[in-house]
Amino acid sequence: MEKIGIVTVLYNSEKVLEDFFNTLNIQTYKNFKLFVIDNQSPDNSLNKARELAKSVFFETHFIANSGNYGVAKGNNQGIFPFATP
């Protein structure tokens, strides 16, 4: 089974993160990594995501940007590990 990457870009996402992590956690396909890219959310998104990552089965990687670089750049940051052989 091939490992896949899932990228999510955060900006003021604290309210939806619990459902997001729970939904990924109950998937039947288990061979994936989650890449969480935070665009310097003014809410508690990054800390909330880090807390939730402690209680799920999947591997989670975090990138905390120093500014809001937008969704496109955030997605590119998340897919970069898979773009190289």
N, C-alpha and C positions, 0 to 999 in steps of 0.2 A: 504494500500500500504506500503510495507516495505521500510525503508530508506536504501540506499546503500552508500558505501564510494568509492570515486575515489581518487587514489593516483597519484601524479606526482612528480618526482624527478628532481630538477633543477641543471644544471651545464652549464653555458654560454647559457642560454635559452631565453635571453631577446628578440631576434628577432621573436620568434614564440609564445610568450605568449599572445599577443593580439588576434590572431586567435584562440588559444586554449581556452581562456576565452569566446570569442564570440561564439564559437561552443558549449560549454557547456551551455551557457546562452539561446540558442535557442532550446534546447532539449525539447521534449514534456513531458518526464518523469522528474518531478521536485523534487522528494523526495530523494535528495542526499546531501552529504557533500563532499567538496573537501579538501584533505590534501596535502599541498604544502611543500615538504621537500627540503630545499636548502643545497647543499653540498659545501658551501662557494664559490659560484660562484664569479670569479674575475670581471665579468661584473655587470650590474645593475639588474640582474634577480629578486632577492628577493624584492627590492624596487618597481620594475615594477609590480610584481605580487600583492604586497600589494595595490598598487594604483588601479589596475584593479579590485581587489576584492571589492572595494568600490561601484562599479557601476553594480554589478550583483545580481541576485535574490537569489543565493544559499549561504549557509554558507561555509566559508573558514577558515581553521586552518593552522597555519604556524609553522614549526620547522626549525630553523636556526642552522645547524650543525657547529661545530668549525673546521671542516676539510672536505675533500672529502672522505666520507665513502663508496662511490660506490652506484650503483643502487639497489643491493639486500638489503643492510642494510637500505637504504632509504625507499624502499617499505615496509620492515618489520616495520619501525618506523611508517609509515602511517597506516598499517593495525592493529597495536596493539590495538587501542581503540575498534575495532570490534572483536578482538580475545578473549576478556574477557566477561563473561556473565553479 
